[in-house]
Each structure stands twice: as structure tokens, then as C-alpha cells.
Amino acid sequence: MRHFGHIAPAARGDLFFREPCSFDADSPAPVLAAALGATLYSPATRPRLAEDVLKQARRGVVSMVLCLEDSIDDSEVPGAEENLVRQFADLAERGAELPLLFIRVREPRQITDLARRLGECVRLLSGFVLPKFTQERGVPFMEALRKAESTAGRRLFAMPVLESPELLHLETRQESLHKIARTVDTYRDRVLALRLGVTDFCSAYGLRRAPDMTAYDVRIVGDVIADVVNVLGRADGTGFTITGPVWEYFRLQERMFKPQLRRSPFLEGRVEELRTALIEHDLDGLLREIELDRANGLLGKTCIHPSHVAPVHALSVVSHEEFSDAQDILRPERDGGGVLRSSYTNKMNEVKPHRAWAERTLRRAEVFGVAKEDVGFVDLLAASLAE
């Protein structure tokens, strides 16, 4: 699979200076972590789940979570587990290319139980999403994952979700974060990415952000994200990929504030109607949050609606300018440091301080591609939605 693989090759050639690489479930963990993109969640109760997975794959989704936790009622869990086993068998029979598939469980026993019940179809599974992850809850989850790997005879990843009250409350946050850091470091080779449960953070204080506000506008939540990145997202080799929080809105809501999308990029591309559609579906707020995610060290995003996928992926493509800067900074002859003017002659590139940024940028360029010099977000989004 590859990002933007659902776009015709000729159209991709018009968009990309360097096209996204191909990858699959057996690719190296750093590649998969960077490639997760918009991870689409779906309740495990859906009766046509196999068809849903294939349909979303055809639309450009490369990672999905099939949820047994908060998206379904407690009474539905046994039926949802049975449905998952049937749907995986259906997918195995079809033999089509699939996204990376993860199951969000409630408790450790479900990991080993489902790995056993899936049988040979476990080969279609990339791993499990572990809710409300703390040191105390996390160790049993990770040990269950180890047992499931033994049963499955294949690599399985964990994606812990950081969403517990201990992380939110100021008096317990620091200790909780350091305990989580020790736990995920112990199981580093099986932790693909860390996910943020911002809805649970808001719940602890009875909050809910409006569609014209981002997670970062809710100060309590913004503070937690900053602390999570501070401890668990460092660029010194000790950090992990941390994904962006879920965007909850996908239909028109009454607005208090002006739209957050400038007209000029859309007018230049003659797609003013696309700007209007984004605003009408409250996706201008999503676009701003995606940009803030990346500015704050997050990569990828939890998504609960298919309409969110294309904007996340379009904004994940590396611009030609970013790529040029990263390449200049990482040239072998620059190992000694120094300062140089960017090839676009609009900024300073300081080699040593900007090295970690450049390395991350090239990793993103590998999986999401590099846009041509005259191609912007609007062009990428319009091409994605046209397919």
C-alpha cells in the first residue's frame, strides 16, 4: 500500500516531486509509525465491517482501528467479538489489499482470546490499541500482547492510548508520565505509536470543545499534550511517535467565529467550492488543528469519520520547500554545523539545531511524498477527493 495510491499514476505524477513509498504490515516499525496517517476508527459491531474496510482502503485509508471499547455498549461486547472473527474470515477470503488493522480492546484477556479465535486470519492483524494506558494497566496489556504474538507466530504492535485522569490531574501527571515512559521503554520494540485520548481528558472536567476551536484552545488539554510530548516525544532517540487527537465534528454546526481558511489558496486553484464545502462541514477547524498537531510534535491523527482522512493526508505531504531545507541541513559536508540561507532565500537554516527537524521531515517525506514546487495543499486535497 502507499499514501495516495488511490489516485491514478498520471495524476500522482503531476502532484509529486517524489512520490510516497510503498509499505506493508511487515515494513520496519519506524516506517509504519510515520505512515499511520489518519487512523480511522470503526465500531466492531458493524455488520458489513469487511466491506467497510475494503471501501475505505479504496479511498486512501491506510490504517484502521476496529473498536471494542468506548464506541460500543457494554452489552454488545460478546457479539462484537464474534463479529470481528467472522469479518476477518471474510477479509481473508477476499484476498484484497488491506489497511493496517488494529483492534481496540477493553482488557488484556481479549488480546490473547482474539488472537486464538482469529486463527490463521490473525495474519491480517497488525496489533492492538490499549485504552487508558498507565503503568499499572499497561504491563498486563503488554504481557498479553507477548503471549498473543507467540500464539499468532507473527509480530503484533501495541498502540497505547494516553487518556487516564492521572495524566490530566496536575498532582499526579509527572509521576504518571514517568511511569508510562519506563513501561513503554521496556516494550519499545512493540510500541508502534502513542495515541492521545483528548475526549477522555475533556470528560474529566465536563468540557467539550466547539467546532471552531482546537484541542489546543482548551488550556487544560493543551497543557497535557505539551507534557506528553515533553516526556515521551523527544527527538533524542528516547521518544515515540505520538498521534494527534480526534476531531469530533463532521456536519454543519452553528458558528460563532469567522471561518479560518483564507480565500487566496482556493481562488488560485479555482476551487472556491472546495473551501465552501470544508467550512460547511466544520473542517476548517480540523485543518487548523492538524497544523497545530505538527507544530507541537504530533504525527498522524485519530479519525472517526471518513471525511477527515483526505485533509489529514494532504497536510502530511512534505512541501518542496521543506524538503529542500531538510536536504540542505543534512548534507554530509554540513556535519560540522553552521548557518546557511535556505535555497528559497526566505529563512535561516541552522544546521545543528534544525537537524532533528530535518530528519523527521525526511521520514515524513518517505511515506507521504514531496509535492512539486507549484503544488500545495489545495491541489492535493482536491485530487484526493476527486477519486
Residue pairs with C-beta under 8 A, 6 or more apart in sequence:
1 22
1 23
1 24
1 57
1 62
1 97
1 99
2 19
2 20
2 21
2 22
2 23
2 62
3 20
3 35
3 37
3 60
3 62
3 313
3 316
3 367
3 368
3 369
4 12
4 15
4 16
4 19
4 20
4 60
4 313
4 369
4 380
4 383
4 384
5 20
5 22
5 60
6 58
6 59
6 60
6 384
6 387
7 15
7 60
7 383
7 384
7 387
8 387
11 383
12 19
13 19
14 372
14 375
15 371
15 372
15 375
15 379
15 380
15 383
16 317
16 369
16 370
16 371
16 372
16 375
17 320
17 323
17 369
17 370
17 371
17 372
17 373
18 323
18 365
18 369
18 370
19 369
20 366
20 367
20 368
20 369
21 31
21 366
21 367
23 31
23 32
23 35
23 367
25 32
25 100
25 126
26 155
27 35
29 157
29 189
29 192
30 363
31 366
31 367
32 100
32 126
32 157
32 192
33 192
33 193
33 240
33 241
33 299
34 241
34 299
34 363
34 364
34 366
34 367
35 62
35 63
35 367
35 368
36 62
36 63
36 100
36 192
36 193
36 241
36 243
36 299
36 300
37 62
37 63
37 300
37 301
37 309
37 312
37 313
37 316
37 368
38 61
38 63
38 300
38 301
38 303
38 308
38 309
38 312
38 313
39 63
39 64
39 65
39 102
39 195
39 243
39 300
39 301
39 302
39 303
40 56
40 61
40 63
40 64
40 65
40 99
40 303
40 304
40 306
40 308
40 309
41 64
41 65
41 67
41 71
41 104
41 246
41 302
41 303
41 304
42 49
42 52
42 53
42 64
42 65
42 66
42 67
42 71
43 66
43 67
43 71
43 72
43 80
44 66
44 67
44 68
44 71
44 72
44 80
44 81
44 83
44 84
44 103
45 72
45 76
45 79
45 80
45 83
46 52
46 83
47 83
49 66
49 83
49 84
49 87
50 87
50 88
50 90
50 91
50 94
53 64
53 87
53 91
53 98
53 99
53 101
54 91
54 94
54 96
54 98
56 64
56 99
56 306
56 309
57 96
57 97
57 98
57 99
59 306
59 309
59 387
60 309
60 310
60 313
60 384
60 387
61 99
61 306
61 309
62 99
62 100
63 99
63 100
63 101
63 102
63 126
63 300
64 99
64 100
64 101
64 102
65 102
65 103
65 104
65 129
66 84
66 87
66 101
66 102
66 103
66 104
67 103
67 104
67 129
68 77
68 80
68 81
68 84
68 103
68 104
68 105
68 106
68 110
69 104
69 105
69 106
69 131
70 131
72 80
77 106
81 110
81 113
81 114
81 117
84 103
84 114
84 118
85 114
85 117
85 118
85 121
88 118
88 121
88 122
88 124
88 125
89 121
91 98
91 121
91 124
92 120
92 121
92 123
92 124
98 124
100 126
101 124
101 125
101 126
102 125
102 126
102 127
102 128
102 129
102 157
102 159
103 110
103 114
103 125
103 128
103 129
104 128
104 129
104 131
104 161
105 111
105 114
105 128
105 129
105 130
105 131
105 141
106 131
108 140
108 141
108 143
108 144
109 144
111 128
111 141
111 144
111 145
111 147
111 148
112 144
112 147
112 148
112 151
114 148
115 122
115 125
115 147
115 148
115 149
115 151
115 152
115 156
116 151
118 125
118 152
122 151
122 152
122 154
123 152
123 154
125 152
125 156
126 156
126 157
126 192
127 145
127 156
127 157
127 158
127 159
127 190
127 192
128 141
128 145
128 148
128 156
128 157
128 158
128 159
129 158
129 159
129 160
129 161
129 195
130 137
130 138
130 141
130 142
130 158
130 159
130 160
130 161
131 161
131 163
131 197
132 161
132 163
132 164
132 197
132 200
133 141
133 160
133 161
133 162
133 163
133 164
133 180
134 164
134 166
134 176
134 179
134 180
135 176
135 179
135 180
135 182
135 183
137 164
138 160
138 180
138 183
138 184
139 183
141 158
141 160
142 158
142 183
142 186
142 187
142 190
145 156
145 158
145 187
145 190
146 190
148 156
149 155
149 156
149 190
155 190
156 190
157 190
157 191
157 192
158 187
158 190
158 191
158 192
159 191
159 192
159 193
159 194
159 195
160 180
160 184
160 191
160 194
160 195
161 194
161 195
161 196
161 197
162 180
162 194
162 195
162 196
162 197
162 228
162 232
163 196
163 197
163 198
163 199
163 200
163 201
164 176
164 200
165 172
165 204
166 172
166 173
166 176
167 173
167 176
167 177
167 180
167 201
167 224
167 228
168 201
168 204
168 205
168 220
168 224
169 204
173 224
173 227
174 227
177 227
177 228
177 231
177 232
178 231
180 232
181 231
181 232
184 191
184 194
184 232
184 240
185 238
191 240
192 241
193 240
193 241
193 242
193 243
193 300
194 228
194 232
194 240
194 241
194 242
194 243
195 242
195 243
195 302
196 225
196 228
196 242
196 243
196 244
196 245
196 298
196 302
197 245
198 215
198 221
198 225
198 245
198 246
199 245
199 246
199 248
201 220
201 221
201 224
202 208
202 209
202 218
202 221
205 220
207 218
207 220
207 221
208 248
209 215
209 217
209 218
209 221
209 248
210 253
210 256
211 248
211 249
211 253
211 255
211 282
211 285
212 255
212 256
212 257
212 260
212 282
212 284
212 285
213 285
214 285
214 288
214 289
214 292
215 221
215 222
215 225
215 245
215 289
215 292
216 222
216 225
216 289
216 292
216 296
221 245
225 245
225 296
225 298
226 296
228 242
229 242
229 296
229 297
229 298
232 239
232 240
232 242
233 239
233 240
233 242
233 297
233 298
235 356
235 359
235 360
236 356
241 299
241 300
242 297
242 298
242 299
243 298
243 299
243 300
243 301
243 302
244 289
244 290
244 293
244 298
244 299
244 300
244 301
244 302
245 289
245 293
245 301
245 302
246 301
246 302
246 303
246 304
247 285
247 286
247 289
247 301
247 303
247 304
247 308
248 304
249 281
249 282
249 285
249 286
250 281
250 282
250 283
250 304
250 305
250 307
250 308
251 281
251 282
252 280
252 281
252 282
253 282
259 279
259 284
260 284
260 285
260 287
260 288
261 275
261 278
261 279
261 284
261 287
263 272
263 275
265 376
265 377
265 378
266 272
266 274
266 275
266 378
268 378
269 376
269 378
269 379
269 382
271 378
271 382
274 378
274 381
274 382
274 385
278 284
278 287
278 311
281 307
283 307
283 308
283 311
286 308
286 311
287 311
287 315
290 301
290 311
290 312
290 315
291 315
293 299
293 301
294 315
299 316
299 364
300 312
300 316
301 308
301 312
303 309
303 312
310 381
310 384
310 385
311 381
313 368
313 380
313 384
314 377
314 380
314 381
314 384
315 377
316 364
316 368
317 368
317 369
317 370
317 371
317 377
317 380
318 326
318 361
318 364
318 365
318 368
318 369
318 370
318 371
319 370
319 371
319 376
320 370
320 371
320 372
320 373
320 375
321 342
321 344
321 373
322 361
322 365
323 361
323 362
323 365
323 370
324 342
324 343
324 344
325 342
325 343
325 344
325 347
325 349
325 354
325 358
325 361
326 357
326 358
326 359
326 361
326 362
326 365
327 358
327 362
328 334
328 340
328 342
328 343
328 349
329 349
329 351
329 354
329 355
329 357
329 358
330 355
330 358
330 359
330 362
334 340
334 351
336 351
337 350
337 351
337 352
338 350
338 351
339 348
339 349
339 350
339 351
340 348
340 349
340 351
341 347
341 348
341 349
342 348
342 349
371 379
371 380
